[in-house]
Each structure stands twice: as structure tokens, then as C-alpha cells.
Amino acid sequence: MRKALSHPARLIFRRIGVVLAWERRMLRTNPALTLIAGVMIGVLYALMALGITFIYSIVKMINWSMGEFYMIGSYLQYLLVVEWLGPDLWWVAAPLSALGVFALGFLLEPLLIKPMFTQGIERKDDYAIVVTIALLLLLRNLATALSGPYQRTPGSNLPTVMLGPLPESGARLAAFVCALAAMALFYLLLKRTWLGLALRAAAQSRVGAQTAGVDVFRLDQVAFGIGVGLAGIAGALLAPVFMVFPTNGVVTTVKGFEIIVIGGLGSIPGALVAGVLLGVVESLGAAFLAAPYQNVYGFLLVIVVLLLRPSGLFGERVRQA
């Protein structure tokens, strides 16, 4: 019988802790495996951070509902794998899930975000906070109403892979490889296409891009879709690892914002580097210190970075006049 979850976010943290505690003894004997495990989970967390910072770079707003787009991606992966395609075609379901989330973001942006620029709203930051938190509550409660607060998993038929003495989940290893592929495609989009050129121009100067003939409002729509699509692919890839339920994006969103603080808001390279750094620090802490507190090590890293470099490792320093 399915059991309702009273504290889903706590269960996710506990699930991560159990996995790390199980691996702790093996990782202690081989620091290289500790680094590998940290890099793998860090890259997956970095996908969420990449989506957050990309939307901020183009649209100049923080999307507080990113976790819900992650959740939608995981539900789409579940439906595609369990109801239609089957577990053998999980690699087809993942990009389809990302496309579905992209389409949702593409459709919602003109309704919710565009008025921030076209309706003469003065306090744009406050508007963005209110709208995206309202969207968060809407999507989360809609998912709860439609599916119930139950844990589900699309499952995985991928075999366990041996990394030295450590048996590594085939699902997690495949998620890592697919995350790298998604990042590579994102890089090619930005660097090798006319759309990428326009996006980079808008990130540097919206006024300059508009003067050059770029439709910045349509660009905002595309950028918002791409950003939430990155969260969607993260949700799809991690669905068999961390389960699927209406609040499963909470933990990954927290990690995403930790990465943004560490790497620097608006810095895409910073999101990638900080994601790997966060994963490695948490894995090393779990292996050599105390596994139940692996999430604390990430917050300690955030505090250290804020003390030493408040703008983040790759963030630009702002001089006060």
C-alpha cells in the first residue's frame, strides 16, 4: 500500500544520507572514488544551477519555481517510461521530458514574466518573486491533486557498474553521462548558433541587443524555456535515483541556489565549477567525517565563500560609489 509522505524533503535528504553512508567505508579506502562520486552528483546538481543562472543572465530575474519544473520533468519521465515507452527506452524519455518542460516554460513566460517589462511595473524584482512563488504553489498543488503525495519510481534495468571496489548504480552513472551531454549541447547552442549569439548579446546588454534588431521579448521566452528545460532534464535523469513525488524538487533547488552563491550569480562557468566543488565537498565530508551531516558541509562551503568572496568565485565584484 502506498503511504503518504508527511515530510518529503526530509525523506530525500535521508535517502541521500543512506546512500552516502553505505558508500562511506568503501570510499575511505580510495579517495579517487570519493572524488568520482562527488563529481557525478555535482554535475547533476549543476544542471539545476545552470538553469537558474541562465534565466537570470537573460531575463534578469530569479525563478523561485525551478524545483517545480524539475518535478514536472521527473513526472514526465515516470509517465513515459512506465506507461508508454518502457524502461529500455529511458534514454528517449529523458529528452522528451526536457522538451515537454521547455514547452511549458515557453508558454508560461508571455503570461507571467513578459508583463514585468511591458506593463510598466516599477518593482520588477518583487513582481518576479510573487509570480514565481505563486507558480510554485500552483504547480505543486496541481501535482499533488492529480497524483497524490506518493513516492513513485520509473525504475531502471541498467546493471550495476563496478568502479574499482565500489559498485556504482547504473542509473546514476547514466544520469551523469547524459548530464554531460546536455551541458555539451547547451554549450554548442550558445557558441555555435545564431540563437546563441543573440542570447549572449542580450545577456551583455538588453538595450544593445534590441538596438541591433533582436526581439528581446521573444528571446526572454526562449531563454525561460531553456532554463526550465535544464531543470526538467535534471528531474528526468534523477527520477530513478531520488524517486518522484510533488516536492522532490526542493532538495535539488536548495543545492542549485547553493551552487549559485558559490559560483556567482549570472556566471555559467561558475555554476559548472561550483556544482562539481559542492559535490566533492559533500562526498569527502560524508566519507571521512560524518555521513548524516553531508548537507551541512555544503552550507559550510557557502558560508566560507560568502566570507572570502561575497560575489562568488566567478561573480563580478560590485564597487560602491
Buried (B, 14 or more C-beta within 10 A) or exposed (E): EEEEBEEBBEBBBEBBBEBBBEBBEBBEEBEEBBBBBBBBBBBBBBBBBBBBBBBBBBBBBBBBBBBBBBBBBBBBBBBBBBEEBBBEEBEBBBBBBBBBBBBBBBEBBBEBBBEBBEEEEEEEEEBBBEBBEEBBEEBBEEBBEEBEBBBBBBBBEBEEEEBEEBBBBBBBBBBBBBBBEBBEEBEEEBEEEEBBBBBBBBBEEBEEBBEEEBEBBEBBBBBBBBBBBBBBBBBBBBBBBBBBBBBBBBBBBBBBBBBBBBBBBBBBEBBBBBBBBBBBBBBBBBBEEEBBBBBEBBEEBBEEBEEEBEBBBBBEEEEEE
